[in-house]
Amino acid sequence: MKTFKLVNLKIAEEDSVRSFHLFDGLIINKEDDKQTWILEAFLEDTELDYFKNAQQNREDLEVLAVISSEKNDPASFYAHVHNVRHIGDKISVLFTGNLRNQRNEYAENLLDHLVSKSDLTGNELLHEFRTQMKERPRLKKS
């Protein structure tokens, strides 16, 4: 197993990306035959209902996790909430999931979206592309 620091956590919802205030977190690659990852996030307790509902509904969530450094692109996981519990005045959310391999697909879709929906060119286009690759906004299907 390999353990890494989780530095940012977002959940991709239908038409948006929901951000969370992450106090601390870790992510573990179990390196098993199912390519399982475990994520633990320490969040504000105001998020308790959101994650309890996701756990009770057994929803698969698209979790966008930045690992080790804010400079890194988010890794996309399909994960479910395994456990939610209070720790002091915060909550611990434990996810179990699998890495989603979609970096090239997303980059191509984002570039197509930017070129067709904006008048950006040259350095402006490159800057917006880099910014949105970090933020990972939801793209509408054409």
N, C-alpha and C positions, 0 to 999 in steps of 0.2 A: 504494500500500500504506500501511496505517496500523499502527503498532506501539504496544502497550500493555504495562504491567507486569502480570505474573501474580502475584497475592498469595496465592492459596490454590488448592489442587488436591485434588479428591476423585474417586473412581471409584465410580459406582453399580453395585453387584453385584446379584445376583438378589433377595436379601431384606435387603440392608444397603447402607451407604455406607462405603467404605474411605477413610480419611484418610491423608495423607502429610505428612511434615515437609518443607516446601518451603524451600530455602535461598534460591533466587532463581528467577526465571522471566520469560519474555516471551511475548506472544501477538501474532500478526500477522494482520490481515485482508488477504488478498491482493487483495481487491476485483476478483476475476475473474468471468467469466460463470458459474462453478460455485459461487460463494460459498465458496471455500476459506479455511480458517484454518489457521495453523501455530502450535503451542504448543511451547515448550521449557521443561522443568522441570529444575532441579538438585535432586536428591534424595539421601538417604542411600544408600550403596552396598549396604546390606542389602536394598534393593528390586530389585536387579539381576535375580534369578531371576523375580520376578513379571512384570517388563516384558519380559524376554527370551522368556518363555513366551507372553505376549500377542502379541509380534511374530512368533514362529515359527508360532503358531496363526492368525495373521492375523485376530484377533478385532476386531470393532467394539466399542469400549468407549463407555459413556456417561460422558463426562468433565464434571465440574462445576467450572467455573473462575470464580474471583472475579477480576475485572479492575480494576486501578487502586487500589481502596480496599477494605478489609475491610467498609466500610459498604454496599457494593454487594451486590445479590443475585447468586448464582451464575448464570452462563450455562451452558446445557447444550449439549454438543457430542456428535455421533456421530463418533468418531475412531478411527484405528488407529495403532499404534506404528510409526513409520517407521524410527527408529534409536535404539539404546541404546549409550552408550559411557562408559567411565571418563574422568573429568577429575579428576586428583588422587585424593583419597579420597572423591569423590562420583561420581554418575552423571548424565549428561545424557540425558533422554528426550525425543525429538522426535516429536510427534504431528502428523498431518494429518487434518483433518476438516471437518465442516460444522456450523453452528449449528443447534440444534434449537429451533424456535419452539413453546414449550409453557408459557409462564409462566401464562397465564390458565387453561389446562386443569389444571395442577398446583395452582394456588391454589383452584380450585373443588373439586377432589378432596380437598385437604387440609381445607378448611373443612367439607365434607360428613363427612369422617372424624372431625374433632374434635367436631362437633355430635352425631353418632350414637354415638360411642364414649366420650364423657366427660360429666361433669356440670358442666363449666365454663360460666360465663355472664359476660356483661358484660366488664369489664376483664380478668378472668382469661382468658377466651376470646381476646380481642384480643391479650393478651401471648403466650399459647401459639402463636397463629397466626403472629405476627411472628417468634417464636423459631424455629419450625419452617420458616418460609419461608426463613430464613437457612441452617438446617442441612440442609434438603431430605431428610428421612428417606424411606425407601422406603415406599410405601403399599401395603398388601395389596389386591388386587382383591377386590371384594365378590361 
